Amino acid sequence: MFLCPVKQMYMMKKFLPFILAILAMPVFMMAQTTTSSVSGIVRTRAGEALPGATITVLHVPTGTVYSTSSRTGGRYNLNNLNPGGPYRVTTTFVGYNTDTKEDVFLTLGENQVLDIDVDKKTDQLETV
C-alpha cells in the first residue's frame, strides 16, 4: 500500500496547486463594499405606522435621486447609495405635511437608520 518516493512526489506536484487554490478561495471571494444604505420606519406623530409614504433621497452634490415607498408597518429601505453626503431625505404622504431632513451623511458599508415622524395637515378651508 505504500507508494514509492517518486510516485509520492508526482502525486504531490499534481495536487498541490489544487489544494492551494482551495485554501486561497476565501480571500478572493471576500466582497468589497462600495455603497451605503438608509432604512427606517415612517410613523405619524401619534406613533401609527404609515405604509405607502414616499421617501425621496437626494444626493445634493450630484443631484442623484433615489426613491421608495414605505411597506407594511411603515418600513422602508434604500440600498446602493453613494457613501458620504450630504443627502436630503424628503417624506410625503397625502393628508400629511412634507418632512425634510437635511445634511444626512452616510458611512461606507453601513446602514443608516432614519426613522421619520410626520404631522397631519391642518389646513383650514376658507369660506367663499
C-alpha positions in Angstrom: 0.0 0.0 0.0 3.0 2.3 0.2 3.9 4.3 -2.8 7.5 4.7 -3.9 9.0 8.2 -3.2 9.0 9.1 -6.9 5.2 8.5 -7.2 4.6 10.4 -3.9 6.4 13.4 -5.4 4.4 13.1 -8.6 1.1 13.0 -6.7 2.2 15.9 -4.5 3.0 18.1 -7.6 -0.3 17.2 -9.2 -2.5 18.1 -6.2 -0.6 20.9 -4.6 -1.9 23.7 -7.0 -5.4 22.4 -6.4 -5.0 22.4 -2.6 -3.5 25.9 -2.7 -6.4 27.2 -4.9 -9.0 25.9 -2.4 -7.1 27.4 0.5 -6.9 30.8 -1.2 -10.5 30.9 -2.4 -11.9 32.7 0.7 -9.5 35.5 0.2 -10.7 36.0 -3.4 -14.3 35.7 -2.5 -14.4 38.5 0.1 -16.6 41.2 -1.4 -15.6 44.8 -1.3 -18.5 47.1 -0.3 -18.6 50.4 -2.0 -22.1 51.6 -1.1 -24.3 52.6 1.8 -28.0 52.3 2.6 -30.8 54.0 4.5 -33.7 52.3 6.3 -36.3 53.1 8.9 -39.9 53.4 9.8 -42.4 56.2 8.8 -44.9 57.0 11.5 -47.4 59.6 12.4 -46.7 61.8 15.5 -49.2 59.5 17.3 -46.9 56.6 16.6 -49.0 54.8 14.0 -47.1 53.2 11.1 -47.7 54.9 7.8 -47.5 52.4 4.8 -47.5 53.9 1.3 -45.5 57.1 2.2 -43.0 58.2 -0.5 -39.4 58.6 0.7 -37.1 60.5 -1.7 -33.3 60.7 -1.0 -31.4 63.4 -2.9 -27.6 63.3 -3.1 -27.0 67.1 -3.0 -23.5 67.2 -4.7 -24.5 65.1 -7.7 -28.3 65.6 -7.9 -28.9 61.8 -7.9 -32.4 61.0 -6.7 -33.4 57.7 -5.0 -37.0 56.9 -4.2 -39.1 54.2 -2.5 -42.4 53.7 -0.7 -42.9 52.5 2.8 -44.2 49.0 3.2 -46.4 47.3 5.8 -45.5 48.6 9.2 -44.2 51.8 7.7 -40.8 50.2 6.9 -38.6 51.4 4.1 -35.1 50.8 2.8 -32.9 52.2 0.1 -29.7 50.4 -0.9 -26.8 51.2 -3.2 -26.4 54.8 -2.2 -23.1 56.6 -2.6 -21.3 57.0 0.8 -20.8 60.5 2.2 -23.2 63.2 1.5 -24.9 65.5 2.2 -28.2 63.9 1.5 -31.7 65.5 1.7 -34.4 63.0 2.8 -38.0 64.0 2.0 -41.1 62.1 3.1 -44.5 62.8 1.6 -48.0 61.3 2.1 -51.4 62.6 1.2 -53.0 64.4 4.1 -49.7 64.9 6.0 -47.1 67.6 6.0 -43.9 67.0 4.0 -41.0 66.1 6.3 -37.5 67.0 5.2 -34.2 66.1 6.8 -31.1 68.0 5.7 -27.4 67.2 5.9 -27.7 63.4 6.3 -24.3 61.7 5.9 -23.8 58.0 5.1 -20.9 55.8 6.2 -19.4 53.4 3.7 -20.8 49.9 4.0 -23.2 50.7 6.8 -27.0 51.1 7.1 -28.1 54.5 8.4 -31.3 54.0 10.4 -33.5 57.1 9.9 -37.0 56.9 11.5 -39.4 59.5 10.3 -42.4 61.1 12.1 -44.8 63.1 10.0 -47.5 65.6 11.2 -51.1 65.5 9.9 -52.0 68.6 7.7 -54.3 71.0 9.5 -55.4 73.1 6.5 -58.3 75.4 7.2 -60.9 75.8 4.4 -61.8 79.4 3.6 -65.4 80.4 3.2 -66.5 81.8 -0.1 
